[in-house]
Amino acid sequence: MIDYGLLIIGIVLLLITYLVAVKKQTWLLAGFNEKMIKNKSLLGKVVGGGFFLPLSLLIIFNSFIDYPYEVTVLMSVILILITIVYFIINRKLLD
């Protein structure tokens, strides 16, 4: 059975992925000082392609398939993706 709530969230995240990764709308990202980022284009690619894209695809996949521990898998993937993106941003993009 399709979970339409998850499907809508996944589609919205795909839209955010497009805006951040392709259109470089980094103002959509909160929680960082824009003056400290030296390459905003790369920031869009890292956050859009490295976090939002895999997350949106996973959420869309989860909207079609129901399996045990679904929430645990989603939360684990979110934490792993956030950690990876955090380290990439801190090592490569901050002045």
Protein Blocks (a to p, Z undefined) as FASTA:
>chain_A
ZZfklmmmmmmmmmmmmmmmmnopaklpghiafklpmblmlmmmmmmmmmmmmmmmmmmm
mmmpccehklmmmmmmmmmmmmmmmmmmmmmmpZZ
